[in-house]
């Protein structure tokens, strides 16, 4: 069995186009996420990053290739990995507590037991005063915390994040990045995150994959050798600037690559 927690092996995906044509979104993409590792994907808009997360989460199937978790195929299997999309997608008619227990209810856990488990975690996620609030009563950052708790309660050792902070203001985004680092180090979850923010990718990640413009292919895999803890991009030395320059150059290449 492979030592990788998650493996994507030679995955390609296309969608129907106009007439008899097809739109190739991904072409022979391969990547891995190790146990307890934080990996990011960056690339131009339309490079297939979100499509790849859909494939890994079982929301759609690849045309070819393999997707494995702990060495076993998970193609087309939903609920195997945790998936947090770009929007928090909290149900407005449910309280925060009622929202976050949804994965437990789906797993068949009795409501009273689900509520007890979730209540114990509300303080950990900074939500202990907000369990009885409705989503519209919370800030964007607090809603994202609730979405993270709901994703965590899916109880998968692999978490997929699709631009989780993309819609937040700069200050809230920075606060949430630091919060996520602390949560990840505590929970020891394997994470695969899509982001357009190079600073964010460097701050959070152990490794970064750079995808080309459509059809998305892996152009480069970059190791982030900056020691943790990384408190913010403002306090990281010249190694951060060198790595950022490398990634920006790769992104520029990705736009013209094909």
C-alpha positions in Angstrom: 0.0 0.0 0.0 1.2 3.5 -0.8 2.5 5.8 1.9 0.4 8.6 0.5 -2.9 9.3 2.1 -4.4 10.7 -1.1 -3.2 9.9 -4.6 -4.5 11.3 -7.9 -2.9 9.4 -10.8 -3.1 10.5 -14.4 -6.6 12.0 -14.1 -8.2 13.6 -17.1 -11.6 15.2 -17.4 -13.6 16.7 -20.2 -17.1 18.3 -20.5 -19.4 18.6 -23.5 -18.8 21.7 -25.6 -20.6 23.3 -28.5 -21.7 21.0 -31.2 -19.7 17.8 -31.3 -16.7 19.3 -29.5 -15.6 18.8 -25.9 -13.9 21.0 -23.4 -10.9 19.4 -21.8 -10.6 20.6 -18.2 -7.8 18.4 -16.9 -5.2 16.4 -18.7 -3.3 13.5 -16.9 -3.0 15.2 -13.5 -1.1 13.4 -10.8 -0.5 14.6 -7.3 -0.3 13.3 -3.7 -1.1 14.4 -0.2 0.7 12.7 2.6 -0.6 11.9 6.1 -1.0 15.2 8.0 0.3 17.3 5.1 -1.1 20.6 3.9 -0.9 20.9 0.1 -2.2 23.8 -2.1 -3.0 24.1 -5.8 -2.6 27.4 -7.6 -3.2 28.2 -11.3 -5.0 30.5 -13.7 -8.8 30.8 -13.5 -10.3 27.9 -15.5 -7.4 25.6 -15.0 -9.6 22.9 -13.5 -8.7 23.2 -9.8 -12.3 23.1 -8.6 -13.1 20.4 -11.1 -10.3 18.3 -9.6 -11.8 18.7 -6.1 -15.2 17.6 -7.5 -13.6 14.4 -8.8 -11.8 13.6 -5.5 -15.0 14.2 -3.5 -17.0 11.9 -5.8 -19.3 14.6 -7.2 -18.2 13.6 -10.7 -16.1 10.9 -12.3 -12.8 11.3 -14.3 -12.6 10.2 -18.0 -9.4 8.3 -17.2 -6.9 7.9 -14.3 -7.3 6.8 -10.7 -8.0 8.4 -7.4 -7.0 6.6 -4.3 -7.3 7.0 -0.5 -5.1 4.8 1.6 -4.4 2.8 -1.6 -8.1 2.1 -2.4 -10.0 3.6 -5.3 -12.6 6.2 -4.2 -13.8 7.2 -7.7 -17.5 8.2 -7.6 -17.7 7.6 -3.8 -19.2 10.6 -1.9 -18.7 11.2 1.8 -15.2 9.6 1.8 -13.4 12.9 2.1 -14.5 16.2 3.6 -15.2 18.9 1.1 -15.7 22.6 1.9 -16.7 24.6 -1.2 -16.1 28.3 -1.8 -19.3 29.5 -0.2 -20.2 28.4 3.4 -23.6 27.1 2.1 -25.1 27.2 5.6 -28.8 26.7 5.7 -30.4 30.0 6.7 -33.3 28.4 8.5 -31.0 26.3 10.8 -29.0 27.7 13.8 -25.3 27.3 13.7 -25.5 24.2 15.9 -28.2 22.7 13.7 -26.0 23.4 10.6 -22.8 21.8 11.9 -24.5 18.6 13.0 -25.7 17.8 9.5 -22.8 15.4 8.7 -23.5 13.5 12.0 -27.2 13.2 11.1 -26.3 11.9 7.7 -24.1 9.3 9.4 -27.1 8.1 11.3 -26.1 9.5 14.7 -29.0 10.3 17.0 -29.7 14.0 17.1 -29.1 14.4 20.9 -25.7 12.7 20.6 -24.9 14.8 17.5 -25.7 18.0 19.4 -23.7 16.9 22.4 -20.6 16.2 20.2 -20.9 19.4 18.3 -21.4 21.5 21.5 -18.2 20.1 22.8 -16.4 21.4 19.8 -18.0 24.9 19.5 -15.4 26.4 21.9 -12.5 24.8 19.9 -13.8 26.5 16.8 -14.4 29.8 18.5 -18.2 29.4 18.3 -19.2 28.7 21.9 -21.4 31.9 22.1 -23.0 31.4 18.7 -24.5 27.9 18.6 -28.1 29.3 18.8 -27.5 32.1 16.2 -28.6 31.9 12.6 -26.1 32.4 9.8 -27.2 35.9 8.9 -26.4 37.0 12.4 -22.7 36.1 12.0 -19.8 37.7 10.3 -18.2 36.1 7.2 -15.3 34.8 9.3 -17.6 33.3 11.9 -19.7 31.6 9.2 -16.4 30.1 7.8 -15.6 28.7 11.2 -19.0 27.1 11.3 -18.4 25.7 7.8 -15.0 24.3 9.0 -16.6 22.7 12.0 -19.3 21.1 9.8 -16.6 19.8 7.5 -14.5 18.5 10.4 -17.6 16.6 11.7 -17.6 14.6 8.5 -14.8 12.8 10.2 -12.5 12.3 7.2 -8.8 12.4 7.5 -8.6 14.3 4.2 -10.1 17.8 3.9 -10.6 19.6 0.5 -10.8 23.4 0.7 -11.9 25.4 -2.3 -10.7 29.0 -1.8 -12.1 29.0 1.8 -11.2 32.7 2.4 -11.7 34.1 -1.1 -14.7 36.2 -0.1 -13.4 37.7 3.1 -11.9 41.1 3.7 -8.1 41.3 4.1 -8.0 41.5 7.9 -10.5 38.7 8.4 -8.7 36.6 5.9 -5.4 37.0 7.7 -7.1 36.1 11.0 -8.7 33.1 9.5 -5.4 31.9 8.0 -3.8 32.0 11.4 -6.7 30.2 12.9 -6.6 27.5 10.2 -2.9 26.9 10.8 -3.6 26.3 14.5 -6.6 24.1 13.8 -4.7 22.0 11.2 -1.7 21.5 13.6 -4.1 20.4 16.3 -6.4 18.1 14.2 -3.5 16.6 12.1 -5.8 16.4 9.0 -4.5 16.0 5.5 -5.5 19.1 3.5 -5.7 19.8 -0.2 -6.6 23.5 -0.8 -7.3 25.5 -3.9 -6.3 29.2 -3.7 -5.5 32.1 -6.1 -3.5 33.8 -3.3 0.2 33.0 -3.6 1.0 34.5 -0.2 -1.7 32.3 1.4 -0.4 29.2 -0.3 3.1 29.8 1.0 1.9 30.7 4.5 -0.2 27.5 4.9 1.4 24.8 2.8 4.0 22.1 2.9 4.0 21.8 -0.9 2.3 23.7 -3.7 1.2 22.4 -7.1 1.1 24.8 -10.0 -1.4 24.0 -12.7 -1.3 25.3 -16.3 -4.1 27.1 -18.1 -6.9 24.9 -19.5 -6.5 22.0 -20.0 -5.1 21.9 -16.5 -1.8 20.0 -16.2 0.7 20.0 -13.4 3.5 22.4 -14.3 5.5 22.2 -11.1 5.6 20.9 -7.6 7.2 23.3 -5.2 8.4 22.5 -1.7 7.8 25.2 1.0 11.0 24.9 3.1 10.1 27.8 5.4 10.1 26.7 9.1 6.9 26.7 11.1 5.3 28.4 12.8 4.7 31.0 10.1 2.8 33.7 11.9 2.2 35.9 8.9 3.8 36.7 5.5 4.9 40.0 6.9 7.3 38.4 9.3 8.8 35.8 7.0 12.4 36.5 5.8 13.8 36.7 2.3 13.2 33.0 1.6 9.5 33.9 1.4 10.1 36.6 -1.2 12.3 34.2 -3.2 9.6 31.5 -3.2 6.9 34.0 -4.0 8.9 35.2 -7.0 9.4 31.6 -8.2 5.7 30.9 -7.9 4.7 34.1 -9.7 7.1 33.2 -12.5 5.5 29.8 -12.8 2.0 31.3 -12.9 3.1 33.6 -15.7 4.4 30.6 -17.6 1.2 28.7 -16.9 -0.8 31.3 -18.8 1.1 30.7 -22.0 1.7 27.0 -21.5 0.0 24.4 -23.7 
